Amino acid sequence: MIWILTQDGKKLIYCSGFEISKNLGGRNKAAITAFRIGEPGVSMVTAGLYETEDKARDELDCIMEFIESGGSGIYRMN
């Protein structure tokens, strides 16, 4: 579980997982979706939008490094 601040800075979310998906419409082609645990279950929130899937993968790598390093506090999406 990790706290993240969404890319737009409008949501602080306690997340249990992430996935990269295609973003339909607009100039950004990929999205990172966060899985949020809350009431009454799990919901999905777009945490960030990226020009390419490779850029989204780079951001996901940064999230993994933050978690693996034992990072405390809040991860801010780029």
Secondary structure by P-SEA (a helix, b strand, c coil): cbbbbcccccccccccbbbbbbbccccccbbbbbbbbccccbbbbbccccccaaaaaaaaaaaaaaaaaccccccccc
